[in-house]
Amino acid sequence: MFEGKSILVTGGTGSFGKEFVKTALAKYKLRKIIIYSRDELKQSEMQSLAEFKDPAVRFFLGDVRDRDRLELAMRGVDYVVHAAALKQVPAAEYNPHEFIKTNVNGATNVVDAALKAGVRKVLALSTDKAVNPVNLYGATKLCSDKVFIAANSYGGQDGTIFSVVRYGNVVGSRGSVAPIFQKQRELGSLTITNPDMTRFLLTIKQGAEFVFKSLEEMVGGELFIPKIPSCTVGEIANVIAPSCEWEITGLRPGEKMHETLIPEDESRNVLEFKDHFVIQPIKSFWGNKIGIKGGKKCQQGFVYASNNNSEHCTESALKDLLEDFIQ
């Protein structure tokens, strides 16, 4: 499906973007893969790395707030992966206008540009924080999800189709707890919000591979959720810094004790597959094609959360996931 095709990644210089581009170059002979981002320094640093010195790679400076620039970047593009976002929870509370401009208005710009350029498929990245949001970041990502799902109404019978991927904590991503614990280990003490807090865990590589799989399978309107293990923050701390003392700081504003990827209210629209779930749209004005992929309907009241997950990370599995931070 991807051989000889052109892919554009918004937020392509971020931790996910870089992994996605690396995976794409290793697996497929692409015509073009475009890294679209607004930070020229990150683009310059990325260009200097050997793994991105490929004739298919293009670097395109631009902001998702700029629809004209997006339209220019998407000319001749087959697939778009939308990973650009402002994501720091405390910053969102102080700068709500900026998060709305990027995460919500930016989403509508990506949709409009993709429709105008005739892109085949657009897949947007979401977050667990979009589920029953308690902070502004989560609220903007919920709005973004709705924008992309509803965009299927505008694509027409054979036009652009849109879907969303939602997953939990990515090991080692910017702002995640593993690199923080790794740095604090040298000081002999860790700051922990609550050791009983639970989180879903997947590696950045698993995230990139799941996005590729979802791009292949999407028919328009799905919200894809991978089946992944979970663990407590205390267990992460014990693996990374087993001899360190803990300073319990309490939950930060807007932070949840547990991650929820599928809330009870959405259970009636959920289909279960071997290694993932799909949440169907509440209302598909364009006609729901998702059933052609099969899947088993989940029971009413089903909840997929990190504290009720049947797949709990064993210590050995956790050591494998956190391998880069144990050294």
Secondary structure, DSSP 8 states (H G I E B T S, - for coil): --TT-EEEEETTTSHHHHHHHHHHHHH---SEEEEEES-HHHHHHHHTSGGG--TTEEEEE--TT-HHHHHHHTTT-SEEEE------HHHHHH-HHHHIIIIIIHHHHHHHHHHHHT-SEEEEE--GGGSS--SHHHHHHHHHHHHHHHGGGTS-TTS-EEEEE---EETT-TT-HHHHHHHHHTTTEEEES-TT-EEEEE-HHHHHHHHHHHHHH--SS-EEEE---EEEHHHHHHHH-TT-EEEE----TT--SS-EEE-GGGGGGEEE-SSEEEE--S--TT---GGGG--EE--TT--EETTS-S-B--HHHHHHHTHHHH-
